[in-house]
């Protein structure tokens, strides 16, 4: 199955740019499986720039049927055994024009989907890039069922194995070791980066970890809880998606949009938004665009911290402003699929587990088991910090899947009694206003954070691209003081730039000091 998963045939977008015969010959003469313990070769091919790779056998749920390649690369795909019961599918895209830099990419959700778009993006920027299926294929949790070794792959082993394998392959193909090593990921991929800094501090010199799914066990529980708050579709107190997307969201903006002095449909700092849903309570016989008392309580619960019966914080509140997309999965009146699968196939190994009965006992069960040591909530990273490692994290301030308040909590717990200046030496956190989960949204969300379509419009420059910002921090000692995000008209590069905005280094926040909210210089970090 692994062989068929990564098999591909080539289709040309245009006339390929032919590389030197020497590199192509070196690629095709390569014996990558000889360099990686437990490896079996699935694919070895030279891919010319201008080629579109197609993956007809890739799992449909991964939604990655093809990928345009814009650099000449040597593509290696291996199956690597990680235990007697587990293996990973691994890919390395090794560009002909190599900067000497190595980079590993991450995953998302609970999926086993190689992010081919990130491999293409980073190899085009001259990184020797690797990715993996994180120990499983597809987006559901069934492969975890009664297989703790696969859970370990998912939690940390797949990324570490990929980093070691990729570095060995690059050294052999290029005839020299990499100069610096980097990581790029968001969501689960953000958690993977943080876990690497904690468990394998020598794997990467610089880690870009967006919207990190840290405190993973409690994140899973936080998401599972929403079904018990909203009730099922059609239940008496269920709030339909259209209400969330229109008049509830409008009321959130009415109360909080102008806190930053700009009426632009973006809540710059949701921590300042103390949304009061009681203003939506139906009065008298009114039923139009208003809520019943139990429905108002739903909103209050959603926008409040999730706490244990003894008052212990389990997970922070959802930030106001995210509801337009949050309702599609979290408030949709059905169990959140990732959490449902995690409890069924990992925590309990019981497919009959009922999400409608989720409660505090389930929270504690996940915490106690901590499958594969997946929690990932370090309150210090001394080995990574001492060796000179750098960590850049960012989080969209209207994230619809992971509350941005959780990254604030984690950063502050990591900071402890230390000064911001001391933290700035090795970790920097940027809050990205108007960005949903990892990408998209009404804000200036394009940061060079991955191989999405809009990334092509952002120059590989440190002020506008988080990956280049990390490279300059590691290699030149120039740390980013802000990241200038870009918003394209209709999120389409060809239509031009709508506006840009400098996203501040935490704990600073953006406030409008000029008159035009689309003018970058009208904002000030303070």
HUDABEL-V934101 format. One record per run of one state. SS is the DSSP state (@ for helix, = for strand, . for the rest). FROM is the first residue (numbers start at 1). TO is the last residue. If there is no record, write none. Layout:
BEGIN
SS;FROM;TO
SS;FROM;TO
END
This chain:
BEGIN
.;1;1
@;2;6
.;7;8
=;9;17
.;18;20
@;21;28
.;29;31
@;32;34
.;35;38
=;39;47
.;48;48
=;49;54
.;55;59
@;60;62
.;63;65
=;66;69
.;70;72
=;73;83
.;84;85
=;86;95
.;96;100
=;101;105
.;106;111
=;112;112
.;113;115
@;116;124
.;125;126
=;127;132
.;133;137
=;138;138
.;139;141
@;142;144
.;145;147
@;148;174
.;175;179
=;180;186
.;187;187
@;188;199
.;200;205
=;206;210
.;211;215
@;216;230
.;231;240
@;241;260
.;261;269
@;270;272
.;273;276
@;277;280
=;281;281
.;282;290
=;291;291
.;292;292
@;293;302
.;303;305
=;306;307
.;308;312
=;313;315
.;316;322
@;323;329
.;330;336
@;337;347
.;348;354
@;355;357
.;358;359
@;360;369
.;370;370
@;371;373
.;374;381
@;382;386
.;387;389
=;390;396
.;397;403
@;404;415
.;416;419
@;420;424
.;425;426
=;427;432
.;433;445
=;446;446
.;447;452
@;453;457
.;458;465
@;466;476
.;477;481
=;482;488
@;489;491
.;492;492
@;493;495
.;496;496
=;497;505
.;506;509
=;510;512
.;513;519
@;520;522
=;523;525
.;526;526
END
